[in-house]
Amino acid sequence: MKKFLCVTLLAAVLFPIIAAAAASAPPLPRGYTAWKKSERKLVTDKNSLFYGIHYIYADKKAFQGYKAGNRFPEGSTIVVDYFNIKPGSDADGPKNMVVMMRKDKRQKETAGWLFAGYGADGKPSGLDPVGTCFSCHQKDAAQRDHVISTIKDFKL
């Protein structure tokens, strides 16, 4: 009985936290795969956070920001699809995650960017936007409006 009570209490405490994290991520934009698409990026270093294959999608505002030297207007949205590498090749395997950045001046803790992560199914993953995303963007791309990619990633 004590074990059941502990499990029930733990679930009651954790469920709202997990639900809040999932609910805080906005839905992925519909039709983002029709936006301006980057070149295929292959990262074979298994120690890299970006190991695998990814494609960057930029909406019209974000693409203007890329063309302006990584100075993004409010509302710019960037989505990145990540794929595994098919074993024994460098071909795209199954999708493993999706991430999104949206320029939103209300996001003070992350320099005016909303970060969100999703599973391959498009459902929020509960990713910690500050610890998982922003810390690297702050370190690697603060001088480029916190966006790691540049116009060079896109075929013009």
MDAnalysis code that builds the backbone (N, CA, C; Angstrom):
import MDAnalysis as mda
import numpy as np

u = mda.Universe.empty(468, n_residues=156, atom_resindex=np.repeat(np.arange(156), 3), trajectory=True)
u.add_TopologyAttr("name", ["N", "CA", "C"] * 156)
u.add_TopologyAttr("resid", np.arange(1, 157))
u.add_TopologyAttr("resname", ["MET", "LYS", "LYS", "PHE", "LEU", "CYS", "VAL", "THR", "LEU", "LEU", "ALA", "ALA", "VAL", "LEU", "PHE", "PRO", "ILE", "ILE", "ALA", "ALA", "ALA", "ALA", "ALA", "SER", "ALA", "PRO", "PRO", "LEU", "PRO", "ARG", "GLY", "TYR", "THR", "ALA", "TRP", "LYS", "LYS", "SER", "GLU", "ARG", "LYS", "LEU", "VAL", "THR", "ASP", "LYS", "ASN", "SER", "LEU", "PHE", "TYR", "GLY", "ILE", "HIS", "TYR", "ILE", "TYR", "ALA", "ASP", "LYS", "LYS", "ALA", "PHE", "GLN", "GLY", "TYR", "LYS", "ALA", "GLY", "ASN", "ARG", "PHE", "PRO", "GLU", "GLY", "SER", "THR", "ILE", "VAL", "VAL", "ASP", "TYR", "PHE", "ASN", "ILE", "LYS", "PRO", "GLY", "SER", "ASP", "ALA", "ASP", "GLY", "PRO", "LYS", "ASN", "MET", "VAL", "VAL", "MET", "MET", "ARG", "LYS", "ASP", "LYS", "ARG", "GLN", "LYS", "GLU", "THR", "ALA", "GLY", "TRP", "LEU", "PHE", "ALA", "GLY", "TYR", "GLY", "ALA", "ASP", "GLY", "LYS", "PRO", "SER", "GLY", "LEU", "ASP", "PRO", "VAL", "GLY", "THR", "CYS", "PHE", "SER", "CYS", "HIS", "GLN", "LYS", "ASP", "ALA", "ALA", "GLN", "ARG", "ASP", "HIS", "VAL", "ILE", "SER", "THR", "ILE", "LYS", "ASP", "PHE", "LYS", "LEU"])
u.atoms.positions = np.array([
    [0.821, -1.192, 0.000],
    [0.000, 0.000, 0.000],
    [0.871, 1.264, 0.000],
    [1.958, 1.251, 0.815],
    [2.851, 2.399, 0.855],
    [3.487, 2.647, -0.520],
    [3.870, 1.556, -1.175],
    [4.486, 1.664, -2.492],
    [3.511, 2.304, -3.481],
    [2.273, 1.865, -3.472],
    [1.239, 2.410, -4.348],
    [1.035, 3.900, -4.067],
    [0.995, 4.270, -2.808],
    [0.801, 5.653, -2.405],
    [1.974, 6.520, -2.873],
    [3.200, 6.011, -2.734],
    [4.384, 6.754, -3.182],
    [4.372, 6.962, -4.694],
    [4.053, 5.922, -5.444],
    [4.001, 6.012, -6.904],
    [2.913, 6.994, -7.327],
    [1.758, 6.924, -6.677],
    [0.653, 7.825, -6.997],
    [1.030, 9.271, -6.689],
    [1.663, 9.491, -5.554],
    [2.087, 10.832, -5.166],
    [3.141, 11.362, -6.138],
    [4.102, 10.534, -6.509],
    [5.141, 10.928, -7.450],
    [4.533, 11.299, -8.804],
    [3.603, 10.489, -9.275],
    [2.935, 10.766, -10.545],
    [2.164, 12.079, -10.471],
    [1.497, 12.323, -9.354],
    [0.721, 13.549, -9.188],
    [1.622, 14.780, -9.191],
    [2.838, 14.637, -8.685],
    [3.778, 15.752, -8.654],
    [4.430, 15.955, -10.023],
    [4.855, 14.883, -10.670],
    [5.583, 14.990, -11.934],
    [4.698, 15.282, -13.139],
    [3.492, 14.771, -13.167],
    [2.642, 14.940, -14.346],
    [2.439, 16.403, -14.715],
    [2.089, 17.280, -13.779],
    [1.919, 18.692, -14.168],
    [3.204, 19.327, -14.689],
    [4.350, 18.925, -14.156],
    [5.628, 19.478, -14.620],
    [5.899, 19.036, -16.053],
    [5.723, 17.763, -16.329],
    [5.946, 17.228, -17.676],
    [4.939, 17.828, -18.650],
    [3.679, 17.897, -18.240],
    [2.634, 18.464, -19.100],
    [2.906, 19.931, -19.395],
    [3.372, 20.679, -18.397],
    [3.671, 22.100, -18.604],
    [4.822, 22.275, -19.587],
    [5.847, 21.441, -19.470],
    [6.981, 21.525, -20.398],
    [6.531, 21.229, -21.818],
    [5.713, 20.213, -21.988],
    [5.219, 19.863, -23.326],
    [4.285, 20.934, -23.852],
    [3.452, 21.490, -22.987],
    [2.486, 22.490, -23.412],
    [3.147, 23.815, -23.752],
    [4.336, 24.082, -23.191],
    [4.984, 25.363, -23.420],
    [5.555, 25.475, -24.836],
    [5.761, 24.382, -25.514],
    [6.251, 24.415, -26.885],
    [5.080, 24.672, -27.827],
    [5.199, 25.677, -28.683],
    [4.126, 25.925, -29.640],
    [4.083, 24.803, -30.676],
    [2.984, 24.653, -31.376],
    [2.953, 23.629, -32.418],
    [3.926, 23.986, -33.540],
    [4.434, 22.967, -34.196],
    [5.293, 23.221, -35.354],
    [4.475, 23.940, -36.428],
    [5.078, 24.871, -37.141],
    [4.351, 25.563, -38.204],
    [3.952, 24.592, -39.314],
    [2.730, 24.696, -39.746],
    [2.281, 23.848, -40.863],
    [2.982, 24.260, -42.151],
    [3.335, 23.280, -42.941],
    [3.925, 23.546, -44.247],
    [5.353, 24.065, -44.227],
    [6.041, 23.923, -43.096],
    [7.408, 24.460, -43.036],
    [8.336, 23.816, -44.056],
    [8.048, 22.602, -44.499],
    [8.937, 21.952, -45.470],
    [8.850, 22.599, -46.855],
    [7.906, 23.510, -47.048],
    [7.813, 24.253, -48.304],
    [8.595, 25.572, -48.240],
    [9.154, 25.900, -47.064],
    [9.947, 27.117, -46.915],
    [11.287, 26.944, -47.621],
    [12.085, 28.000, -47.619],
    [13.432, 27.933, -48.182],
    [14.221, 26.869, -47.419],
    [14.789, 25.920, -48.156],
    [15.462, 24.767, -47.550],
    [16.968, 24.855, -47.769],
    [17.712, 24.525, -46.722],
    [19.176, 24.541, -46.803],
    [19.692, 23.362, -47.614],
    [20.974, 23.428, -47.869],
    [21.671, 22.275, -48.421],
    [21.655, 21.173, -47.359],
    [21.830, 19.951, -47.785],
    [21.926, 18.814, -46.859],
    [23.214, 18.950, -46.064],
    [23.114, 18.783, -44.765],
    [24.293, 18.883, -43.902],
    [24.528, 17.522, -43.253],
    [25.688, 16.942, -43.491],
    [26.051, 15.637, -42.958],
    [27.135, 15.827, -41.907],
    [26.867, 15.362, -40.691],
    [27.841, 15.442, -39.598],
    [28.143, 14.011, -39.167],
    [29.376, 13.558, -39.428],
    [29.738, 12.166, -39.156],
    [30.463, 11.968, -37.837],
    [30.767, 13.046, -37.142],
    [31.438, 12.964, -35.842],
    [30.429, 12.485, -34.796],
    [30.605, 11.260, -34.335],
    [29.646, 10.677, -33.394],
    [29.648, 11.372, -32.036],
    [30.649, 12.179, -31.752],
    [30.687, 12.923, -30.500],
    [29.954, 14.261, -30.596],
    [29.564, 14.628, -31.799],
    [28.883, 15.899, -32.008],
    [27.409, 15.805, -31.633],
    [26.907, 16.874, -31.034],
    [25.477, 16.976, -30.749],
    [24.673, 16.915, -32.046],
    [25.295, 17.318, -33.151],
    [24.605, 17.367, -34.442],
    [24.914, 16.164, -35.335],
    [25.397, 15.076, -34.741],
    [25.668, 13.854, -35.516],
    [24.419, 13.468, -36.297],
    [24.594, 13.213, -37.571],
    [23.474, 12.821, -38.425],
    [23.346, 13.764, -39.600],
    [22.158, 13.851, -40.125],
    [21.868, 14.651, -41.309],
    [20.793, 15.649, -40.921],
    [20.953, 16.876, -41.351],
    [19.895, 17.830, -41.068],
    [19.686, 18.817, -42.208],
    [18.473, 19.345, -42.213],
    [18.032, 20.334, -43.182],
    [17.414, 21.490, -42.405],
    [17.749, 22.702, -42.811],
    [17.240, 23.905, -42.168],
    [16.163, 24.499, -43.072],
    [15.048, 24.904, -42.483],
    [13.968, 25.564, -43.207],
    [13.794, 26.966, -42.635],
    [13.747, 27.967, -43.508],
    [13.598, 29.354, -43.077],
    [12.344, 29.949, -43.711],
    [11.478, 30.546, -42.871],
    [10.320, 31.235, -43.445],
    [10.818, 32.520, -44.118],
    [9.916, 33.286, -44.738],
    [10.315, 34.484, -45.498],
    [11.064, 35.490, -44.627],
    [10.571, 35.724, -43.415],
    [11.244, 36.679, -42.527],
    [12.644, 36.185, -42.153],
    [12.755, 34.908, -41.828],
    [14.060, 34.357, -41.448],
    [15.030, 34.413, -42.625],
    [14.543, 34.137, -43.824],
    [15.437, 34.169, -44.977],
    [15.919, 35.593, -45.234],
    [15.046, 36.584, -45.002],
    [15.478, 37.988, -45.088],
    [16.595, 38.247, -44.076],
    [16.430, 37.675, -42.874],
    [17.449, 37.832, -41.830],
    [18.782, 37.214, -42.214],
    [18.730, 36.044, -42.842],
    [19.971, 35.432, -43.318],
    [20.645, 36.346, -44.344],
    [19.846, 36.860, -45.284],
    [20.397, 37.722, -46.336],
    [20.937, 39.038, -45.771],
    [20.427, 39.446, -44.618],
    [20.874, 40.688, -43.977],
    [22.031, 40.431, -43.008],
    [22.745, 39.333, -43.191],
    [23.905, 39.046, -42.343],
    [23.544, 38.558, -40.954],
    [22.495, 37.726, -40.879],
    [22.016, 37.166, -39.606],
    [21.498, 38.256, -38.660],
    [20.697, 39.146, -39.204],
    [19.948, 40.124, -38.409],
    [18.479, 39.850, -38.694],
    [17.831, 39.166, -37.752],
    [16.503, 38.609, -37.980],
    [15.393, 39.496, -37.427],
    [14.350, 39.742, -38.245],
    [13.215, 40.521, -37.748],
    [12.329, 39.684, -36.820],
    [11.582, 40.384, -35.992],
    [10.626, 39.742, -35.082],
    [9.724, 38.794, -35.872],
    [9.500, 37.609, -35.331],
    [8.633, 36.619, -35.969],
    [9.359, 35.655, -36.889],
    [10.634, 35.908, -37.179],
    [11.398, 34.982, -38.024],
    [11.344, 33.592, -37.412],
    [11.121, 32.583, -38.256],
    [11.040, 31.210, -37.759],
    [11.960, 30.304, -38.567],
    [12.740, 29.512, -37.842],
    [13.677, 28.556, -38.425],
    [13.345, 27.188, -37.836],
    [13.228, 26.185, -38.694],
    [12.956, 24.818, -38.258],
    [14.052, 23.927, -38.828],
    [14.539, 22.997, -38.014],
    [15.575, 22.065, -38.464],
    [15.087, 20.640, -38.255],
    [15.102, 19.852, -39.336],
    [14.775, 18.422, -39.273],
    [16.085, 17.649, -39.167],
    [16.161, 16.739, -38.193],
    [17.342, 15.898, -37.992],
    [16.999, 14.451, -38.336],
    [17.917, 13.816, -39.053],
    [17.749, 12.423, -39.460],
    [18.949, 11.608, -39.001],
    [18.717, 10.345, -38.708],
    [19.812, 9.419, -38.452],
    [20.512, 9.137, -39.767],
    [21.718, 8.615, -39.690],
    [22.440, 8.164, -40.874],
    [22.162, 6.678, -41.029],
    [21.768, 6.261, -42.246],
    [21.524, 4.838, -42.487],
    [22.828, 4.080, -42.278],
    [22.790, 2.999, -41.510],
    [24.015, 2.227, -41.258],
    [24.686, 1.785, -42.563],
    [25.993, 1.921, -42.597],
    [26.764, 1.478, -43.757],
    [26.711, 2.429, -44.933],
    [26.182, 3.638, -44.750],
    [26.096, 4.597, -45.848],
    [26.108, 6.013, -45.269],
    [25.922, 6.981, -46.148],
    [25.720, 8.345, -45.668],
    [24.338, 8.854, -46.086],
    [23.425, 7.907, -46.330],
    [22.056, 8.241, -46.748],
    [21.199, 8.630, -45.545],
    [20.140, 9.391, -45.830],
    [19.201, 9.780, -44.773],
    [18.499, 8.551, -44.230],
    [18.546, 8.419, -42.927],
    [17.784, 7.387, -42.241],
    [16.484, 7.996, -41.742],
    [15.871, 7.389, -40.749],
    [14.618, 7.927, -40.223],
    [14.837, 9.251, -39.481],
    [13.821, 10.106, -39.516],
    [13.865, 11.370, -38.781],
    [13.940, 11.049, -37.302],
    [14.774, 11.798, -36.557],
    [14.856, 11.538, -35.125],
    [14.444, 12.715, -34.253],
    [14.448, 13.940, -34.793],
    [13.953, 15.081, -34.014],
    [13.791, 16.293, -34.901],
    [13.081, 17.275, -34.361],
    [12.854, 18.547, -35.035],
    [13.058, 19.637, -33.981],
    [13.700, 20.728, -34.367],
    [13.838, 21.863, -33.457],
    [13.366, 23.124, -34.164],
    [12.954, 24.098, -33.371],
    [12.463, 25.344, -33.930],
    [13.011, 26.517, -33.130],
    [13.306, 27.594, -33.839],
    [13.652, 28.882, -33.233],
    [12.691, 29.903, -33.822],
    [12.151, 30.760, -32.974],
    [11.289, 31.843, -33.455],
    [11.704, 33.125, -32.729],
    [11.978, 34.161, -33.496],
    [12.364, 35.453, -32.910],
    [11.153, 36.008, -32.166],
    [11.334, 36.193, -30.851],
    [10.233, 36.625, -29.992],
    [10.825, 37.465, -28.865],
    [10.692, 38.767, -28.975],
    [11.320, 39.687, -28.020],
    [10.891, 39.460, -26.580],
    [9.794, 38.742, -26.355],
    [9.338, 38.454, -24.985],
    [10.224, 37.416, -24.294],
    [11.035, 36.697, -25.045],
    [11.891, 35.633, -24.510],
    [13.206, 36.231, -24.006],
    [13.148, 36.880, -22.881],
    [14.306, 37.600, -22.327],
    [15.458, 36.668, -21.952],
    [15.130, 35.500, -21.423],
    [16.150, 34.568, -20.937],
    [16.993, 33.973, -22.070],
    [16.465, 34.022, -23.303],
    [17.158, 33.435, -24.444],
    [17.382, 34.472, -25.555],
    [17.725, 35.695, -25.158],
    [18.110, 36.774, -26.079],
    [17.081, 37.043, -27.175],
    [15.812, 36.914, -26.833],
    [14.763, 37.235, -27.794],
    [14.423, 36.125, -28.769],
    [14.771, 34.885, -28.430],
    [14.437, 33.734, -29.269],
    [13.667, 32.699, -28.451],
    [12.636, 32.154, -29.049],
    [11.913, 31.017, -28.479],
    [12.528, 29.767, -29.100],
    [12.946, 28.837, -28.285],
    [13.494, 27.562, -28.743],
    [12.515, 26.464, -28.361],
    [12.298, 25.496, -29.240],
    [11.411, 24.378, -28.927],
    [11.922, 23.120, -29.620],
    [11.720, 21.985, -28.972],
    [12.139, 20.699, -29.531],
    [10.960, 19.763, -29.664],
    [11.019, 18.899, -30.660],
    [9.936, 17.969, -30.969],
    [10.523, 16.607, -31.320],
    [9.737, 15.581, -31.092],
    [10.122, 14.249, -31.535],
    [9.904, 14.129, -33.033],
    [10.260, 12.990, -33.588],
    [10.073, 12.752, -35.018],
    [8.605, 12.862, -35.409],
    [7.714, 12.631, -34.442],
    [6.272, 12.708, -34.701],
    [5.723, 14.134, -34.659],
    [6.581, 15.115, -34.359],
    [6.147, 16.503, -34.297],
    [5.565, 16.923, -32.964],
    [5.536, 16.019, -31.991],
    [5.008, 16.353, -30.668],
    [6.125, 16.937, -29.810],
    [5.799, 17.924, -28.959],
    [6.829, 18.529, -28.107],
    [7.599, 17.480, -27.305],
    [8.905, 17.669, -27.238],
    [9.764, 16.700, -26.557],
    [10.049, 17.074, -25.110],
    [9.695, 18.296, -24.704],
    [10.013, 18.735, -23.350],
    [11.456, 19.191, -23.216],
    [12.109, 19.434, -24.322],
    [13.487, 19.900, -24.380],
    [13.647, 21.167, -23.530],
    [14.737, 21.251, -22.782],
    [15.041, 22.449, -21.992],
    [15.667, 23.481, -22.929],
    [14.930, 24.543, -23.281],
    [15.442, 25.499, -24.267],
    [16.672, 26.283, -23.800],
    [16.798, 26.522, -22.516],
    [17.938, 27.298, -22.027],
    [19.177, 26.422, -21.950],
    [19.087, 25.310, -21.258],
    [20.249, 24.437, -21.070],
    [20.665, 23.697, -22.314],
    [19.706, 23.213, -23.079],
    [20.024, 22.384, -24.238],
    [20.330, 23.212, -25.480],
    [19.583, 24.270, -25.718],
    [19.738, 25.036, -26.961],
    [20.523, 26.328, -26.775],
    [19.978, 27.198, -25.947],
    [20.518, 28.548, -25.877],
    [21.964, 28.601, -25.408],
    [22.364, 27.731, -24.516],
    [23.743, 27.790, -24.026],
    [24.740, 27.666, -25.181],
    [24.485, 26.781, -26.129],
    [25.381, 26.645, -27.292],
    [25.234, 27.835, -28.245],
    [24.014, 28.271, -28.473],
    [23.797, 29.404, -29.369],
    [24.463, 30.665, -28.814],
    [24.424, 30.824, -27.508],
    [25.077, 31.964, -26.850],
    [26.594, 31.887, -27.044],
    [27.130, 30.694, -26.870],
    [28.583, 30.489, -26.964],
    [29.068, 30.584, -28.404],
    [28.350, 29.964, -29.344],
    [28.832, 29.820, -30.720],
    [28.344, 30.882, -31.701],
    [27.262, 31.607, -31.366],
    [26.692, 32.495, -32.384],
    [26.110, 33.798, -31.832],
    [26.557, 34.238, -30.686],
    [26.025, 35.488, -30.116],
    [26.202, 36.655, -31.081],
    [27.305, 36.679, -31.814],
    [27.573, 37.768, -32.746],
    [26.755, 37.664, -34.032],
    [26.026, 36.560, -34.219],
    [25.177, 36.361, -35.407],
    [23.709, 36.247, -34.995],
    [23.285, 37.049, -34.032],
    [21.908, 37.042, -33.532],
    [21.509, 35.665, -33.010],
    [22.486, 34.950, -32.476],
    [22.291, 33.641, -31.833],
    [21.836, 32.544, -32.793],
    [22.042, 32.742, -34.090],
    [21.695, 31.722, -35.085],
    [22.998, 31.145, -35.629],
    [23.173, 29.851, -35.457],
    [24.416, 29.190, -35.853],
    [24.553, 29.116, -37.371],
    [23.467, 28.852, -38.065],
    [23.518, 28.753, -39.523],
    [23.613, 30.149, -40.143],
    [24.058, 30.182, -41.397],
    [24.182, 31.444, -42.141],
    [23.620, 31.245, -43.541],
    [23.620, 32.291, -44.307],
    [23.127, 32.240, -45.692],
    [23.934, 31.222, -46.510],
    [25.176, 30.956, -46.116],
    [26.023, 30.003, -46.845],
    [25.452, 28.579, -46.779],
    [24.561, 28.316, -45.834],
    [23.941, 26.992, -45.727],
    [22.855, 26.763, -46.779],
    [22.480, 27.815, -47.482],
    [21.388, 27.734, -48.462],
    [21.923, 27.894, -49.868],
    [21.308, 27.173, -50.798],
    [21.650, 27.304, -52.198],
    [20.886, 28.505, -52.733],
    [21.601, 29.448, -53.309],
    [20.949, 30.662, -53.814],
    [20.694, 30.608, -55.299],
])
